Structure formats: C-alpha cells, structure tokens
Amino acid sequence: MGRNNKPSQNNDSLEIYAAKLAYIGAAISTLGDGIQTIAAGLALEVLQNANNDSSQSNNNGDGQSSVQIDNMQKQIDYLIGELKHIKKMLK
C-alpha cells in the first residue's frame, strides 16, 4: 500500500503545481492587459495634447492632464506591486 500512495501524492503535487502555474499565467496575462491599457491611454493623451496644441493655445487642459498622469502612475504602481506579489509566489 505504501507504493500506491506515492504515485497518488506525486500526481496531486503535479496537479497543484499545474494549477499554480495556470493561476500565475492568468495573473501575468491580466497584468499585461492592464499595462497595455495604460500605454494606450498615454498614447491617446499625447495625441489629444498634440491636437489641442496645434489647434489652440488653451491652458485649461493642463490640470486635467496632470490628474490623469497621476492616476496612470497609481495604476502602474499597483501593477508593479502585483508583479512583486507574483514573484513571491514563484519562490
């Protein structure tokens, strides 16, 4: 009976390891999507600012732009924190 338990335990360990890898892969994919979204937002902001600068000299958007950049920085900081958490899980 001792021999029968070992293969079962190895299979369980392999299944747990596979589940952990699947979870980590999904988390990394989700974080990647978040980073892509932030990058797209930044690109859109740059294009909008360039368009506004070329069509009119208006300083009203500067405060709003600063707030958006701060929000994006918070999102980036959050994503970095999540990557650190995933790194700890891998150890």
N, C-alpha and C positions, 0 to 999 in steps of 0.2 A: 504494500500500500504506500510506502514511503516514496517509491518511484513514481507512482501515479500522481502524487501531489506536486512534485517538482515541475512537470510539464504544464500542469494547470496554472501554477504560480507564474511560470515564465510567460505563458500566454496572457495571463491577467496583467503582468507587468508590461508586456509589449502593447496590449490594448490601452493601458493607461498612458504609456509613453506616446502612442499614436494620437490619442485624444488630446494630450497636452500640446503636441506639435500642431494639430489641427486648430486648436484654440489660439496658439501663438501666431500661426499663419494668418488666421482671420483677423486677429488684432492688428498685426502689421499691415495687412491689406486695408483695413479701416483707417488706420493712421495715415497710410499713403494717400487714400482718397481725401482725407482732411487736408493734408499738405497740398495736394493738387487744387483743392477748392480755395485755399488761402492764396496760392500762387495766381489762380485765375482772377481772384478778387483784386490782388495787387496790380495785375496787368490791366484790368478794367479801369482801376483808379488812375493809373498812369495815362491811359488813353483818354479818359474823361478830362483829366487835368490838362493834357496837351491840347485837346479840342477847345476847352474853355479859354486857355491862354491865347490860342490863335484867333478866336472869335471875339473875345472881350477881355478887358483887364478888370477882373472883379475879385476882390479880396474876401467876399463873403464865404467862399468855399474853403478857405484855409483852416478855420476852426473845425469844420466838419471833417476835413481830411485828416487832421491831427487825431481826432477821436477815432476815426476808422483805423488809422495806423496803430493806435494804442490797443484797440480791440483785436486786431490781427496779431499784434505782439503777444497778447494774452493767450490767444489760440495757439500760437507757436510754442509758447512756454508750456502750455498744457500738453501738447503733443510730445514735447521733449520729455516731460515728466512721465507720460505713458510709456515712451520707449525705454526709459530707465527702469520702470516697473517690469516691463517685459524682459529686459536684460537680467534683472534679478531672478526672474522665474527660470531663466535658462541655466542658471548656476546650480 
